[in-house]
Amino acid sequence: MTNVLIVSGHPRLGDDSVANKTILEELASLLPEAAFDQLSDLYPDGVINVEAEQDKLRGADVIVLQYPLWWYGWPSLLQKWVEDVFVHGFSHGSTGTALRGKKLVVSLTTGAAESYYDAQPGGIEHFLAAVKATNALTGLEYAGVLPLYGVSYANRTDAEARADMVERSREHAKRLAEFVSSL
């Protein structure tokens, strides 16, 4: 198996997420050799250990970004991680080749239904402009996006909706693990 790094970009994974937390828990059993980088646990103060994160990225063949789509982009903690870690000389520039040729998979959750994103020009891919620009700059190979739609945090207090969200998140993790394993 290739070296897989799964980066969780949910800033409040422990107390605010059902879908992302379930996906990560399921992935841990489905991809036991994968490395997990839960940014909210590692950097609750937002101070990123750049050298440690760069070392993890160097060792990965496949990088999975797991995050909720917030305000049509990635959450601020994941944005800060990219800003701090993907620096000139590491990820880009004449000597910044550390990410070149590595595959990037985006696994994201949305509160809105799939029909909302399908109605937008370009669908869900439209909301990945920052990801695609980062890939172009760094030489990462975009392997694709696997969205899980309609898992709103607003439903986490409704027992039936929560159970459905957990089951759909488990199914998503299974699809994601199969996709990653095929790369």
Number of C-alpha atoms within 10 A of each C-alpha: 11 14 14 24 21 24 22 25 26 26 22 14 20 12 8 13 17 20 30 27 21 20 23 22 14 19 21 17 12 15 20 11 13 19 17 17 18 17 20 18 14 12 14 12 9 15 12 19 13 15 11 11 15 18 11 17 22 16 17 19 18 24 27 24 22 26 25 27 21 14 9 13 16 22 16 14 22 22 14 16 20 14 11 16 19 22 15 13 12 17 24 19 12 9 10 17 17 20 25 18 15 21 21 25 23 21 24 24 23 22 16 14 13 15 11 12 17 12 10 12 10 10 14 19 16 13 18 17 12 13 18 17 11 17 20 14 15 23 19 22 18 18 17 14 17 18 20 23 21 18 25 19 15 10 17 19 9 10 10 11 15 19 14 15 23 20 15 19 25 20 15 23 27 17 14 23 17 13 14 20 13 9 12
